[in-house]
Amino acid sequence: MEQFQEWDYRSKEYNRKSTIEVNTPKRTNYSEVQRFEKDFGIIPTVLKYSLQGYKAPQKFLEKKTKRFGRMNPNYAIDEIIRTHNGQELTQRIYDARVNSTIIERECNSIFGVLLDMSGSTASVVDSRYTRMDLIKFASLALGRVLDNLEEPFFIYGFHTNSNANPTLIEEYKTISGVWDKNVEGSIASMTPGGETGELQNKDGVAIRYSNKILKGFGNRNKYLIMVTDGEPAVGGNSNYYTGATANYDTAKAMEEGVKDGIKYMYLTINPDDTAEFMGIINPHATYSKQFKSMRDVVEGLPLAYEKIKLFTV
């Protein structure tokens, strides 16, 4: 069980500890994947083509000239053979093959997706869908887009014990994990409270844990996509983590990540007013938006990928 500091906006200092416990979900629900396919499966298919331009190149060859480059001894032997055979020399000895591993580490992106599994996600949005439906269906769409674009990414769900600790992280897909039908079935089985039934949510510590995971990779561009209802709170046996305390701890966790180069997309799924919360976290978010309908969120979440790519420097 890992510990992370928690921010107190009143005293302007870290004065509590939050803990994290990591679990691997075991349930699957393929009928919910079929429901997603029927209602919204066309969306990632369309985006597959519209976002192809963002796909990272896999191989690189830096072309140089005699004037600006240095001779590459690895190719010199080929040129000697050409001379022996009476052929003309080429400029190939001045080319430098770039290490694709270094390019991937230094230039490419890595994504984390963090999903709220608190009790409030059971709230009905319309006659057909709950907030949890919005969360898991949007995550299926986003996962398919990221997988198609060959981006490394994880998808975690989170919810917190009514005593305020621990916050439970459910690993639906790790960075090294393969996106397949089992992962989709696992995400589609998400319910408020997950497999333990703990229904609270501390966004701050979940963000700090995700920050730690992202910082462990050398990719130049690091993103964390938050999909929550914009109401971080622990309202059970320990109800101190509510209102401004919860909102500012969430913002502080984002501020910490920004200093480490992490960019945030904070996507709120809630038909009610969340202006106060959004106003507090917006200064630390590269992109943030509130969604109030199912189609808005399923279409908007993958499109946010394009938005944040455009904001990348």
N, C-alpha and C positions, 0 to 999 in steps of 0.2 A: 504494500500500500504506500503510495507516494504522497508527500506533503507539499503544499504550495502556500505562499503567503496570501493574505486577504487584506484588502485596502479598506481603511475607515476614513470616509470623506470628512467626518467631523474633526478628528484629531490630525488629519493629513499624514497618517502613518499606517504601516502594516502592524496590526495588533491582534490578528487571529490567524489560525492555521486551518486550511481546508485540505481534505484528503481525497485521493482518487483510488478507485478499485476498478480494474479492467477485467471484463468478461467477454467470452465469445458466444454469441447467440447460437442456439441449437435448433430453433424452430424455422420452418419454411411454410410458405403459403402460395402455391402456384396458381390457385384460382384468382388471387388478387393480382398477380402478374397478368393473367388473362383479362381481368377487368381493366387494367391499365392499357393493355394492348387494344382493347375494343374502343375505349373512350379517348385515349391520347397517344397511342403508339405511333401515329403518323408524325408527331412533332420531332422526335429525335431523328427520324428518317429524313425529313426535310432539312433539318439543321446539319446533318451529315454532309450534305452537299454545299450548303451556304457557308460553312465554316472551314472548308478544306484549305483555304488560303492560310490558316493559322497552324497547319500541321508542320511540326518541326522537321527540317531536313535530316536525313540519316547519315549521309556521307558528304565529305567535304574534300576538295582538292584546291589548294591555294596556288593559283597560277602566277608565276613570276617570270621576269625577263632577264636577259643577260646584263642589262644595265642596272636593275634594281635588286636582283636576287643573288644569293650565294649558291654555289654549285652543290647539288645533292649527291653525295658519293654513292648512295644506293642505286642511282640511275646511271652512274658513270660507266659501269661495265657494259650496259646496253649500248651506249654510244660508241664505245670502243669496237664492239662487234659490228655495228653499222659501218664504221670507218673501214674495218677489215674487209667487209663485203662490198666496198665501193659505194655505199649509200651516203646521202647527205646527212649531216648532223641535225638534230632538232633542238628546241629550247627546253626539252623535258628535264634536262639535268638541273635546271633552275627551279623546277617545281618542288613544293614542299607538301607532303601529305599531312593533313591535320589530324591529330588524334581525336577520334569521334567521342571518346569517353570524356576528354577534357572539354570539348565543345558542349556536350550534354550537361556537364557539371556546372560550367560557367555561364551558359547562355539560356538553357531551357527552363521551363517552369515546373513547379510542383504544387499540387493542390491538396488542401484538406477540406472535407465537407463535414460539418458538425450539426447534428439534428436534435432538436428538442423533443424529449419523450415524456414531458411532464403531464400531470393530470388534466391540465387545461386544454391539451390538444384533443381531448375527447369532445370538445364543444362542436356543435353542428354549425357549419357555414351556410349550407343550403339544404334542400330536401334530400340530396343524394350523398353529400360528402361532409366529413368532419375535418378539423384542422389536421389531424393525423393523416387522413387521406391525402391532403395537399402535400404534406411533408414527404411521405413515402413515394407518392407517384412522381412528384417533382424530382426526387432523388434518383428514381429509376431513369427518368429522361436525361438528367444531367450525367449520371454514370455512363450511359450509353454514348453520349456526346464525347466525354473525356476519354473513354476507352477507344472510340473510333479515331480520335486525334492523337492517340498514343501518349497521352499525358500521364505521368505518374500521379496517383491520387489515393487518398484514403477516405472512407466514409465511416464516421462514428456516430452513434446515438448517445445521449446522456440524460440522466435523471438522478435526483438526489434523495437520500434518506430523510425522513421527517425530523430526525434529530440534527439535521444540517450536515452530517458527515456519515458515511462517505458519499461522494458523487460517483455514480456508476457509469463507466464508459463501456459501451457495447461496440465491439469491433466488427462491423459488417464487411468491410474490406480494408486490408492493410495496404501500404505502399507496394509491397512485393506480391500481394495477392492477385490472383487472376479474376477478371470480371467474367462471370459465367452465369448459367441459369441458377445455380445454387446460391450465388450471392444475390441475384435478383429475387429469388424466392425468400431469402432471409430478410431482405429489406422490406419486401411486401408483407411480411408477417409482423412488422412493427406494430405495437399497441402502446397506448399510454401506460407508463410504468414498466414496460418491458416484461422480462421474465421474472423479475423480483417483486413487481407491484409498487415500487417506490415512486411517488408521484410529484415530488418537488423538483425544482431546478435552480442550480447555481451556475449561471452562465460564466462567471468570472473564472472559477477553477477549471471548468471544461476548456475554456479558451487558453488558459495557461498551460494545461497539459498538451493541447494541440500545438501551441507555440513551441514547446520543447521538442515535439516530434519533428516539426518542420525545420527547426534550427539544426537538427541533426543531419540534414542533407545539404550538399554544396550548391544546389541549384541557385542561379542568380535571382530568379523571380519566385517568390513564395506567396501563396494566397491561402486564406482561410475563408471559406464560405459558411456563414452561419444561417441556419434556417430555423427560426423560433417564432413564438407568438409575441415576442417583445414584452414579456412579463416575467422577468427573472424573480423568483420568490421561493422562500421556504416557509410555508404556512402551517406546518405541523406542530410537533412538540417544541421546536425552537423557531420562533417566528421573528427573530431579529433581522433576518436577511430578506427584507421587503423594502418597497419604496425606494427612497433615495440611496439607502445603504446598498441595495442590490444593483441599482442602476449605475452608480458611480464605481462600484467594484468591477462591473462588466466593462465600463469605459476605461478604467485603469489597466485592466488586463490587455485591452486592445492597444492602449498607449505603450505598454511595455513591448508588445510585439512589433509595433511600428518602428521603435528604436532599433529593433533587430532586422528591419527590412521586410517585415511581413505586411502584406496588403490585405484588407478585409472587405468582403462583401457581406453586408448584414441584411438579410431578407426576412422581413417580418410578415407572418401569415396571421392576420387578425382583422375581422371586419369592424372592430371597435377602434376608438381613438387611441393611438400610441404616440402622439406627437411629443409628449414630454420625454419619453424614453428615447425616441429617435433623435431628439434634439441634443441629448446628452452624449450619445455614441457617435453621432454624425461627424464630429471633428476628427475622429480617428478612422473613419471608414473611407476607402477609396470609392465605394459604391454602396448605396443603401436604398431600399425601396420597401414600401408596405404593399402587400397584396390582399385583396378582399374577396376574390372569387377564384374558383378552381382553375378556370382556363387562364386567367391572368398569371397564376403562379407556375403552372406547368409550362406555359410558353415563356414566361419571363425569366425563370431560373436558368435554363440553358442559354438564353440570349444575354444574360448577365456575364457569361463567359466572354462573349465578344466585347462587351463594354469594358471589362477590366483589362483585356488585352490591348484595347485602344489606349487605355490610360497608362500602360507600361512605358517607362522611359528607357 
